[in-house]
Amino acid sequence: MYNIFEAPFVKEMCEITAQMYRMGWDERNGGNISCRLDPQLVSQYLDLNDVKRVLPIGFDASEAKGQIFIVTGTGRYFRNVEKAPQDNMGIFRVAPCGNEIEVLWGFEGGGRPTSELPTHLLNHIERQKVDPENRVILHCHPANTLAMTFVHELDDKAFTKTLWRMITECIVVFPEGIGVLPWMVCGTLEIGIATAKKIHDYRAVIWGQHGIFGAGRDLDEAFGLVETIEKAAEIYIKIMNTPIKQSITDKELMAVCESFHLTPHEGWLDLE
Ligand SMILES: [Zn+2]
């Protein structure tokens, strides 16, 4: 058995949480990440029969039964994950009944997974229906994206099209668009269900006046998606009160898609 602290998935989580903290996206205990792991790989570091604790989760995640995740802990600070990974995150398997999880490592000192676990697990279930290779769900509070939810219409198409026009490559990074939800109470099953509905169609979902969820096949992809959206939102906030002399037209956005062999969200570009 290899040392779990040397496992690539533990090291990657340490690196990404530190990076996200430095980006200013995860103040205090803000933000959470979950990553679905390959059981074969985990078994090189942990005895999969050695369940440390069984925790009820209060909702049905049976579609993910048997799947193993590494997840940041509730109330924990991204700033501290690197210093004490075993306290600030943990690895669990969804129990066969679907409404319990079996802790295999971490969450030491009585810790538990993120309070946004319903949204994470329901998002994993939904994304895997569209892309069986999806492994990561990442949530954070990037300032410009949040600021934009105060001043922009919270409509998937309108919000996406504004972002597409801010950086030429936005439509390349998220041609399917992004989903936007109005403000809701966080940490609930309701917001988890609403987010999962959207994340079926989009890899990114914004919560009004709260933050963003990004999905991806690996941490780089989910992080890069959020990074691109946040950069586009920053440009929007910088120019929103300035007279615009030129922008990117829908025809030009389509030309980018043609050049990159991508299909933008059907019906969103006005090409008449
Ligand atoms: Zn949050």
Residues whose N, C-alpha, C, O or C-beta is under 5 A from the ligand:
A	BS01	ZN	G31 G211
